[in-house]
Amino acid sequence: MEDWTTEFWKAIDRACDDFDAWVDEANQEFEKQVDRWFATSEAISEELYEAVSQVVPLEEMSREIDRTLEDWFRVWFEIDGDFELDWDLEGFDEDSEPFVSVTYFRPTSTFHPACRGCQHYHGQMYGENLFVCGMHPYGWDGESCPDWEGQGTSPPRGDRY
């Protein structure tokens, strides 16, 4: 009776081994096919790029777009040295993004001037929105903010800061 059960389990083991070998072979063939698809796709995209670049000046357009974006950022965000990146890694867990960039904008004489020196100023970007402070999320439009509080100093006037 023992010979029958031993032979049965050996046959099951062989079937499992054969199935594993078949899966490995199928996986290798699938990887080869995917590699061929990627190579074909790359060749087609290169040919398409060459054909389009003969009709449309893609590199010149790319440079023009870069210049326009740089001018736009310079005008709207005044990134002339008042720009910082800070990596917030506190509260990092395995399910979160490891590098969350926080962009900070300092107030200047032309960019939220009423906020210079205020302890409530936050100045960080969230998505496409700048959060200025809790009392005035979009900033104060005048020269002096009624909620301004500094560290033992008076509110800014003119270009002192």
Backbone as JSON Lines, residues from 0, in Angstrom:
{"i":0,"aa":"M","n":[0.82,-1.18,0.0],"ca":[0.0,0.0,0.0],"c":[0.87,1.26,0.0]}
{"i":1,"aa":"E","n":[2.01,1.22,0.73],"ca":[2.89,2.39,0.79],"c":[3.48,2.71,-0.58]}
{"i":2,"aa":"D","n":[3.77,1.72,-1.39],"ca":[4.34,1.97,-2.71],"c":[3.4,2.79,-3.59]}
{"i":3,"aa":"W","n":[2.11,2.51,-3.48],"ca":[1.12,3.24,-4.27],"c":[1.09,4.72,-3.91]}
{"i":4,"aa":"T","n":[1.08,5.05,-2.62],"ca":[1.02,6.45,-2.2],"c":[2.33,7.16,-2.51]}
{"i":5,"aa":"T","n":[3.45,6.46,-2.35],"ca":[4.74,7.06,-2.67],"c":[4.81,7.4,-4.14]}
{"i":6,"aa":"E","n":[4.38,6.48,-4.99],"ca":[4.39,6.71,-6.44],"c":[3.44,7.85,-6.81]}
{"i":7,"aa":"F","n":[2.27,7.91,-6.12],"ca":[1.32,8.99,-6.38],"c":[1.96,10.35,-6.1]}
{"i":8,"aa":"W","n":[2.62,10.5,-4.96],"ca":[3.22,11.79,-4.59],"c":[4.41,12.12,-5.49]}
{"i":9,"aa":"K","n":[5.14,11.11,-5.93],"ca":[6.22,11.36,-6.88],"c":[5.67,11.87,-8.21]}
{"i":10,"aa":"A","n":[4.54,11.3,-8.64],"ca":[3.9,11.75,-9.89],"c":[3.41,13.19,-9.74]}
{"i":11,"aa":"I","n":[2.86,13.53,-8.58],"ca":[2.41,14.91,-8.33],"c":[3.62,15.85,-8.36]}
{"i":12,"aa":"D","n":[4.73,15.46,-7.71],"ca":[5.95,16.28,-7.72],"c":[6.47,16.49,-9.14]}
{"i":13,"aa":"R","n":[6.47,15.42,-9.96],"ca":[6.92,15.56,-11.34],"c":[6.0,16.5,-12.11]}
{"i":14,"aa":"A","n":[4.69,16.38,-11.9],"ca":[3.74,17.25,-12.58],"c":[3.97,18.71,-12.17]}
{"i":15,"aa":"C","n":[4.22,18.93,-10.9],"ca":[4.51,20.3,-10.42],"c":[5.8,20.82,-11.03]}
{"i":16,"aa":"D","n":[6.83,19.98,-11.09],"ca":[8.1,20.39,-11.7],"c":[7.91,20.7,-13.18]}
{"i":17,"aa":"D","n":[7.15,19.84,-13.87],"ca":[6.88,20.08,-15.3],"c":[6.1,21.38,-15.49]}
{"i":18,"aa":"F","n":[5.12,21.64,-14.61],"ca":[4.34,22.86,-14.71],"c":[5.23,24.08,-14.45]}
{"i":19,"aa":"D","n":[6.11,24.02,-13.43],"ca":[7.05,25.11,-13.15],"c":[7.95,25.38,-14.35]}
{"i":20,"aa":"A","n":[8.45,24.31,-14.98],"ca":[9.31,24.48,-16.15],"c":[8.53,25.13,-17.28]}
{"i":21,"aa":"W","n":[7.26,24.7,-17.48],"ca":[6.44,25.29,-18.53],"c":[6.19,26.78,-18.26]}
{"i":22,"aa":"V","n":[5.9,27.14,-17.01],"ca":[5.66,28.55,-16.65],"c":[6.94,29.36,-16.89]}
{"i":23,"aa":"D","n":[8.1,28.82,-16.49],"ca":[9.36,29.53,-16.71],"c":[9.61,29.75,-18.21]}
{"i":24,"aa":"E","n":[9.37,28.72,-19.0],"ca":[9.58,28.84,-20.45],"c":[8.61,29.84,-21.05]}
{"i":25,"aa":"A","n":[7.34,29.81,-20.63],"ca":[6.35,30.75,-21.14],"c":[6.73,32.18,-20.74]}
{"i":26,"aa":"N","n":[7.21,32.35,-19.52],"ca":[7.64,33.67,-19.05],"c":[8.81,34.19,-19.87]}
{"i":27,"aa":"Q","n":[9.78,33.33,-20.17],"ca":[10.92,33.74,-20.98],"c":[10.47,34.14,-22.38]}
{"i":28,"aa":"E","n":[9.56,33.38,-22.97],"ca":[9.05,33.72,-24.3],"c":[8.28,35.04,-24.27]}
{"i":29,"aa":"F","n":[7.5,35.24,-23.21],"ca":[6.76,36.48,-23.08],"c":[7.72,37.67,-22.96]}
{"i":30,"aa":"E","n":[8.78,37.53,-22.16],"ca":[9.78,38.6,-22.02],"c":[10.45,38.9,-23.36]}
{"i":31,"aa":"K","n":[10.76,37.86,-24.13],"ca":[11.35,38.07,-25.46],"c":[10.39,38.85,-26.36]}
{"i":32,"aa":"Q","n":[9.09,38.49,-26.31],"ca":[8.1,39.17,-27.14],"c":[7.96,40.64,-26.71]}
{"i":33,"aa":"V","n":[7.94,40.9,-25.41],"ca":[7.84,42.28,-24.92],"c":[9.07,43.07,-25.36]}
{"i":34,"aa":"D","n":[10.26,42.47,-25.28],"ca":[11.48,43.14,-25.74],"c":[11.38,43.48,-27.23]}
{"i":35,"aa":"R","n":[10.84,42.57,-28.02],"ca":[10.66,42.84,-29.45],"c":[9.67,43.99,-29.67]}
{"i":36,"aa":"W","n":[8.58,44.01,-28.89],"ca":[7.59,45.09,-29.0],"c":[8.23,46.43,-28.66]}
{"i":37,"aa":"F","n":[9.03,46.46,-27.59],"ca":[9.68,47.71,-27.2],"c":[10.67,48.16,-28.29]}
{"i":38,"aa":"A","n":[11.43,47.23,-28.84],"ca":[12.38,47.59,-29.89],"c":[11.64,48.14,-31.12]}
{"i":39,"aa":"T","n":[10.56,47.49,-31.5],"ca":[9.77,47.96,-32.64],"c":[9.17,49.33,-32.34]}
{"i":40,"aa":"S","n":[8.64,49.49,-31.14],"ca":[8.05,50.77,-30.73],"c":[9.08,51.89,-30.75]}
{"i":41,"aa":"E","n":[10.28,51.6,-30.27],"ca":[11.34,52.6,-30.26],"c":[11.75,52.97,-31.68]}
{"i":42,"aa":"A","n":[11.85,51.98,-32.55],"ca":[12.22,52.25,-33.94],"c":[11.15,53.11,-34.63]}
{"i":43,"aa":"I","n":[9.89,52.78,-34.38],"ca":[8.8,53.56,-34.99],"c":[8.82,54.99,-34.46]}
{"i":44,"aa":"S","n":[9.02,55.15,-33.14],"ca":[9.01,56.51,-32.57],"c":[10.2,57.32,-33.09]}
{"i":45,"aa":"E","n":[11.35,56.69,-33.29],"ca":[12.5,57.41,-33.85],"c":[12.22,57.84,-35.29]}
{"i":46,"aa":"E","n":[11.63,56.96,-36.08],"ca":[11.28,57.3,-37.46],"c":[10.25,58.43,-37.49]}
{"i":47,"aa":"L","n":[9.27,58.35,-36.6],"ca":[8.24,59.38,-36.53],"c":[8.84,60.72,-36.12]}
{"i":48,"aa":"Y","n":[9.75,60.7,-35.14],"ca":[10.41,61.94,-34.71],"c":[11.2,62.55,-35.87]}
{"i":49,"aa":"E","n":[11.93,61.73,-36.58],"ca":[12.71,62.22,-37.72],"c":[11.79,62.82,-38.78]}
{"i":50,"aa":"A","n":[10.69,62.15,-39.06],"ca":[9.77,62.64,-40.09],"c":[9.13,63.97,-39.65]}
{"i":51,"aa":"V","n":[8.71,64.05,-38.39],"ca":[8.07,65.27,-37.91],"c":[9.1,66.4,-37.81]}
{"i":52,"aa":"S","n":[10.32,66.1,-37.38],"ca":[11.32,67.15,-37.22],"c":[11.76,67.74,-38.57]}
{"i":53,"aa":"Q","n":[11.54,67.03,-39.67],"ca":[11.83,67.6,-40.98],"c":[10.79,68.64,-41.38]}
{"i":54,"aa":"V","n":[9.58,68.52,-40.82],"ca":[8.49,69.44,-41.15],"c":[8.36,70.53,-40.08]}
{"i":55,"aa":"V","n":[8.52,70.16,-38.81],"ca":[8.33,71.09,-37.69],"c":[9.65,71.23,-36.93]}
{"i":56,"aa":"P","n":[10.08,72.45,-36.64],"ca":[11.36,72.64,-35.91],"c":[11.18,72.34,-34.42]}
{"i":57,"aa":"L","n":[11.23,71.06,-34.04],"ca":[10.94,70.64,-32.68],"c":[11.95,71.19,-31.67]}
{"i":58,"aa":"E","n":[13.23,71.17,-31.99],"ca":[14.24,71.65,-31.05],"c":[14.1,73.14,-30.81]}
{"i":59,"aa":"E","n":[13.83,73.89,-31.85],"ca":[13.64,75.34,-31.71],"c":[12.39,75.62,-30.88]}
{"i":60,"aa":"M","n":[11.33,74.86,-31.11],"ca":[10.1,75.03,-30.33],"c":[10.35,74.71,-28.86]}
{"i":61,"aa":"S","n":[11.13,73.68,-28.6],"ca":[11.44,73.3,-27.22],"c":[12.22,74.41,-26.51]}
{"i":62,"aa":"R","n":[13.2,74.99,-27.2],"ca":[13.96,76.1,-26.61],"c":[13.07,77.31,-26.34]}
{"i":63,"aa":"E","n":[12.17,77.6,-27.26],"ca":[11.25,78.73,-27.09],"c":[10.31,78.51,-25.91]}
{"i":64,"aa":"I","n":[9.82,77.29,-25.77],"ca":[8.96,76.97,-24.62],"c":[9.74,77.13,-23.32]}
{"i":65,"aa":"D","n":[10.98,76.64,-23.28],"ca":[11.82,76.8,-22.09],"c":[12.02,78.27,-21.74]}
{"i":66,"aa":"R","n":[12.33,79.1,-22.74],"ca":[12.52,80.54,-22.49],"c":[11.24,81.18,-21.96]}
{"i":67,"aa":"T","n":[10.12,80.83,-22.55],"ca":[8.84,81.4,-22.12],"c":[8.52,81.01,-20.68]}
{"i":68,"aa":"L","n":[8.74,79.75,-20.34],"ca":[8.48,79.31,-18.97],"c":[9.41,79.99,-17.98]}
{"i":69,"aa":"E","n":[10.69,80.13,-18.31],"ca":[11.63,80.82,-17.44],"c":[11.21,82.27,-17.23]}
{"i":70,"aa":"D","n":[10.82,82.97,-18.3],"ca":[10.36,84.35,-18.17],"c":[9.11,84.42,-17.3]}
{"i":71,"aa":"W","n":[8.2,83.5,-17.49],"ca":[6.96,83.49,-16.72],"c":[7.24,83.29,-15.24]}
{"i":72,"aa":"F","n":[8.09,82.31,-14.9],"ca":[8.43,82.07,-13.5],"c":[9.16,83.27,-12.9]}
{"i":73,"aa":"R","n":[10.05,83.87,-13.65],"ca":[10.81,85.01,-13.15],"c":[9.86,86.16,-12.79]}
{"i":74,"aa":"V","n":[8.88,86.42,-13.66],"ca":[7.95,87.52,-13.45],"c":[7.0,87.22,-12.29]}
{"i":75,"aa":"W","n":[6.41,86.04,-12.3],"ca":[5.35,85.76,-11.35],"c":[5.84,85.33,-9.98]}
{"i":76,"aa":"F","n":[6.97,84.68,-9.87],"ca":[7.41,84.15,-8.59],"c":[8.69,84.78,-8.07]}
{"i":77,"aa":"E","n":[9.32,85.64,-8.83],"ca":[10.56,86.28,-8.42],"c":[11.52,85.3,-7.73]}
{"i":78,"aa":"I","n":[11.98,84.34,-8.49],"ca":[12.84,83.29,-7.94],"c":[14.31,83.72,-7.96]}
{"i":79,"aa":"D","n":[14.59,84.99,-7.85],"ca":[15.95,85.49,-7.96],"c":[16.71,85.37,-6.63]}
{"i":80,"aa":"G","n":[16.91,84.17,-6.15],"ca":[17.67,83.97,-4.93],"c":[16.8,83.81,-3.7]}
{"i":81,"aa":"D","n":[15.5,84.06,-3.8],"ca":[14.61,83.9,-2.66],"c":[13.88,82.57,-2.73]}
{"i":82,"aa":"F","n":[14.47,81.61,-3.34],"ca":[13.84,80.33,-3.6],"c":[14.58,79.25,-2.83]}
{"i":83,"aa":"E","n":[13.85,78.4,-2.09],"ca":[14.47,77.31,-1.35],"c":[13.68,76.04,-1.57]}
{"i":84,"aa":"L","n":[14.37,74.93,-1.55],"ca":[13.7,73.64,-1.51],"c":[14.01,73.02,-0.15]}
{"i":85,"aa":"D","n":[12.99,72.47,0.47],"ca":[13.16,71.84,1.76],"c":[12.49,70.48,1.69]}
{"i":86,"aa":"W","n":[13.21,69.45,2.07],"ca":[12.65,68.1,2.01],"c":[12.05,67.77,3.35]}
{"i":87,"aa":"D","n":[10.75,67.48,3.39],"ca":[10.05,67.16,4.61],"c":[10.0,65.64,4.74]}
{"i":88,"aa":"L","n":[10.87,65.08,5.59],"ca":[10.91,63.62,5.74],"c":[10.32,63.17,7.08]}
{"i":89,"aa":"E","n":[9.85,64.1,7.91],"ca":[9.17,63.7,9.13],"c":[7.86,63.06,8.73]}
{"i":90,"aa":"G","n":[7.4,62.12,9.46],"ca":[6.13,61.49,9.14],"c":[6.2,60.61,7.91]}
{"i":91,"aa":"F","n":[7.4,60.28,7.46],"ca":[7.55,59.39,6.31],"c":[7.18,57.98,6.72]}
{"i":92,"aa":"D","n":[6.36,57.33,5.94],"ca":[6.09,55.92,6.17],"c":[6.25,55.19,4.84]}
{"i":93,"aa":"E","n":[6.18,53.89,4.88],"ca":[6.48,53.1,3.69],"c":[5.5,53.34,2.55]}
{"i":94,"aa":"D","n":[4.26,53.74,2.88],"ca":[3.25,53.91,1.85],"c":[3.27,55.3,1.24]}
{"i":95,"aa":"S","n":[4.04,56.22,1.8],"ca":[4.03,57.58,1.28],"c":[5.17,57.79,0.3]}
{"i":96,"aa":"E","n":[5.09,58.9,-0.42],"ca":[6.16,59.27,-1.32],"c":[7.39,59.62,-0.49]}
{"i":97,"aa":"P","n":[8.58,59.12,-0.83],"ca":[9.74,59.36,0.01],"c":[10.26,60.8,-0.05]}
{"i":98,"aa":"F","n":[10.07,61.5,-1.15],"ca":[10.6,62.85,-1.27],"c":[9.48,63.8,-1.67]}
{"i":99,"aa":"V","n":[8.98,64.51,-0.69],"ca":[7.95,65.51,-0.94],"c":[8.65,66.86,-0.89]}
{"i":100,"aa":"S","n":[8.71,67.52,-2.03],"ca":[9.41,68.79,-2.06],"c":[8.48,69.89,-1.59]}
{"i":101,"aa":"V","n":[9.02,70.76,-0.77],"ca":[8.28,71.92,-0.28],"c":[9.0,73.14,-0.81]}
{"i":102,"aa":"T","n":[8.27,73.98,-1.51],"ca":[8.86,75.18,-2.08],"c":[8.48,76.35,-1.19]}
{"i":103,"aa":"Y","n":[9.47,77.12,-0.75],"ca":[9.26,78.26,0.12],"c":[9.6,79.55,-0.62]}
{"i":104,"aa":"F","n":[8.74,80.55,-0.51],"ca":[8.97,81.85,-1.12],"c":[9.03,82.91,-0.02]}
{"i":105,"aa":"R","n":[10.15,83.61,0.07],"ca":[10.29,84.71,1.03],"c":[9.58,85.94,0.51]}
{"i":106,"aa":"P","n":[8.96,86.71,1.42],"ca":[8.36,87.96,0.96],"c":[9.46,88.97,0.64]}
{"i":107,"aa":"T","n":[9.25,89.76,-0.41],"ca":[10.22,90.78,-0.81],"c":[9.5,92.12,-0.89]}
{"i":108,"aa":"S","n":[10.19,93.13,-1.37],"ca":[9.57,94.45,-1.48],"c":[8.48,94.48,-2.54]}
{"i":109,"aa":"T","n":[8.46,93.53,-3.45],"ca":[7.42,93.48,-4.48],"c":[6.54,92.24,-4.37]}
{"i":110,"aa":"F","n":[6.93,91.28,-3.59],"ca":[6.19,90.03,-3.45],"c":[5.73,89.91,-2.0]}
{"i":111,"aa":"H","n":[4.46,90.2,-1.74],"ca":[3.87,90.21,-0.4],"c":[4.69,91.06,0.57]}
{"i":112,"aa":"P","n":[4.88,92.35,0.27],"ca":[5.72,93.2,1.11],"c":[5.18,93.39,2.53]}
{"i":113,"aa":"A","n":[3.87,93.32,2.71],"ca":[3.3,93.49,4.05],"c":[3.64,92.32,4.96]}
{"i":114,"aa":"C","n":[4.14,91.25,4.42],"ca":[4.41,90.03,5.2],"c":[5.86,89.94,5.68]}
{"i":115,"aa":"R","n":[6.73,90.83,5.18],"ca":[8.15,90.73,5.55],"c":[8.33,90.88,7.05]}
{"i":116,"aa":"G","n":[9.0,89.93,7.67],"ca":[9.28,89.97,9.09],"c":[8.14,89.48,9.98]}
{"i":117,"aa":"C","n":[7.02,89.1,9.41],"ca":[5.87,88.66,10.2],"c":[6.06,87.21,10.63]}
{"i":118,"aa":"Q","n":[5.77,86.95,11.9],"ca":[5.94,85.59,12.4],"c":[4.85,84.64,11.9]}
{"i":119,"aa":"H","n":[3.78,85.18,11.32],"ca":[2.7,84.34,10.82],"c":[2.91,83.92,9.36]}
{"i":120,"aa":"Y","n":[3.89,84.51,8.7],"ca":[4.1,84.21,7.28],"c":[4.49,82.75,7.11]}
{"i":121,"aa":"H","n":[3.8,82.06,6.18],"ca":[4.07,80.64,5.91],"c":[4.83,80.48,4.61]}
{"i":122,"aa":"G","n":[4.32,81.02,3.51],"ca":[5.04,81.11,2.25],"c":[5.4,79.81,1.56]}
{"i":123,"aa":"Q","n":[4.59,78.76,1.69],"ca":[4.9,77.5,1.03],"c":[3.85,77.18,-0.02]}
{"i":124,"aa":"M","n":[4.32,76.53,-1.11],"ca":[3.44,76.13,-2.2],"c":[2.84,74.76,-1.89]}
{"i":125,"aa":"Y","n":[1.56,74.63,-2.15],"ca":[0.86,73.36,-2.05],"c":[0.21,73.14,-3.41]}
{"i":126,"aa":"G","n":[0.79,72.22,-4.17],"ca":[0.34,72.05,-5.55],"c":[0.69,73.32,-6.32]}
{"i":127,"aa":"E","n":[-0.31,74.02,-6.82],"ca":[-0.07,75.26,-7.55],"c":[-0.49,76.48,-6.74]}
{"i":128,"aa":"N","n":[-0.77,76.3,-5.43],"ca":[-1.27,77.38,-4.61],"c":[-0.26,77.77,-3.53]}
{"i":129,"aa":"L","n":[0.01,79.07,-3.44],"ca":[0.87,79.6,-2.39],"c":[0.01,79.9,-1.18]}
{"i":130,"aa":"F","n":[0.36,79.31,-0.03],"ca":[-0.34,79.6,1.22],"c":[0.5,80.62,1.97]}
{"i":131,"aa":"V","n":[-0.03,81.84,2.09],"ca":[0.73,82.95,2.68],"c":[0.69,82.88,4.2]}
{"i":132,"aa":"C","n":[-0.5,82.9,4.8],"ca":[-0.61,82.75,6.26],"c":[-2.02,82.32,6.61]}
{"i":133,"aa":"G","n":[-2.24,81.99,7.89],"ca":[-3.55,81.51,8.32],"c":[-4.62,82.58,8.29]}
{"i":134,"aa":"M","n":[-4.26,83.82,8.58],"ca":[-5.25,84.9,8.57],"c":[-5.58,85.36,7.15]}
{"i":135,"aa":"H","n":[-4.59,85.37,6.3],"ca":[-4.75,85.85,4.92],"c":[-4.1,84.83,3.98]}
{"i":136,"aa":"P","n":[-4.83,83.75,3.65],"ca":[-4.23,82.66,2.86],"c":[-3.63,83.11,1.54]}
{"i":137,"aa":"Y","n":[-4.17,84.17,0.94],"ca":[-3.67,84.65,-0.35],"c":[-2.81,85.89,-0.19]}
{"i":138,"aa":"G","n":[-2.55,86.3,1.05],"ca":[-1.72,87.47,1.3],"c":[-2.56,88.72,1.5]}
{"i":139,"aa":"W","n":[-1.91,89.79,1.99],"ca":[-2.55,91.07,2.23],"c":[-2.22,91.99,1.08]}
{"i":140,"aa":"D","n":[-3.22,92.76,0.61],"ca":[-3.03,93.6,-0.57],"c":[-2.47,94.98,-0.27]}
{"i":141,"aa":"G","n":[-2.44,95.41,0.97],"ca":[-1.94,96.75,1.29],"c":[-0.48,96.74,1.7]}
{"i":142,"aa":"E","n":[0.0,97.92,2.14],"ca":[1.39,98.04,2.59],"c":[1.61,97.48,3.97]}
{"i":143,"aa":"S","n":[0.61,97.56,4.85],"ca":[0.77,97.03,6.2],"c":[-0.45,96.19,6.56]}
{"i":144,"aa":"C","n":[-0.2,95.02,7.04],"ca":[-1.24,94.06,7.39],"c":[-1.71,94.32,8.82]}
{"i":145,"aa":"P","n":[-3.01,94.32,9.09],"ca":[-3.49,94.56,10.45],"c":[-3.15,93.42,11.41]}
{"i":146,"aa":"D","n":[-2.81,92.25,10.89],"ca":[-2.49,91.1,11.75],"c":[-0.98,90.86,11.85]}
{"i":147,"aa":"W","n":[-0.17,91.81,11.37],"ca":[1.28,91.63,11.36],"c":[1.81,91.55,12.79]}
{"i":148,"aa":"E","n":[2.65,90.54,13.07],"ca":[3.32,90.4,14.36],"c":[4.74,89.95,14.09]}
{"i":149,"aa":"G","n":[5.68,90.69,14.61],"ca":[7.08,90.34,14.43],"c":[7.71,89.91,15.74]}
{"i":150,"aa":"Q","n":[8.98,89.67,15.7],"ca":[9.75,89.27,16.88],"c":[10.36,90.51,17.52]}
{"i":151,"aa":"G","n":[9.55,91.38,18.14],"ca":[10.06,92.57,18.8],"c":[10.44,93.68,17.84]}
{"i":152,"aa":"T","n":[9.97,93.63,16.6],"ca":[10.27,94.67,15.63],"c":[8.97,95.28,15.15]}
{"i":153,"aa":"S","n":[9.06,96.38,14.47],"ca":[7.87,97.03,13.93],"c":[7.61,96.52,12.52]}
{"i":154,"aa":"P","n":[6.38,96.73,12.01],"ca":[6.08,96.27,10.65],"c":[6.95,96.95,9.62]}
{"i":155,"aa":"P","n":[7.22,96.28,8.5],"ca":[8.08,96.87,7.46],"c":[7.4,98.03,6.78]}
{"i":156,"aa":"R","n":[8.16,99.03,6.45],"ca":[7.7,100.19,5.67],"c":[8.7,100.41,4.56]}
{"i":157,"aa":"G","n":[8.23,100.55,3.35],"ca":[9.13,100.82,2.21],"c":[10.07,99.66,1.96]}
{"i":158,"aa":"D","n":[11.35,99.97,1.67],"ca":[12.34,98.94,1.31],"c":[13.36,98.73,2.41]}
{"i":159,"aa":"R","n":[12.97,98.83,3.67],"ca":[13.92,98.63,4.76],"c":[14.5,97.23,4.81]}
{"i":160,"aa":"Y","n":[13.72,96.21,4.49],"ca":[14.16,94.84,4.68],"c":[14.97,94.37,3.53]}
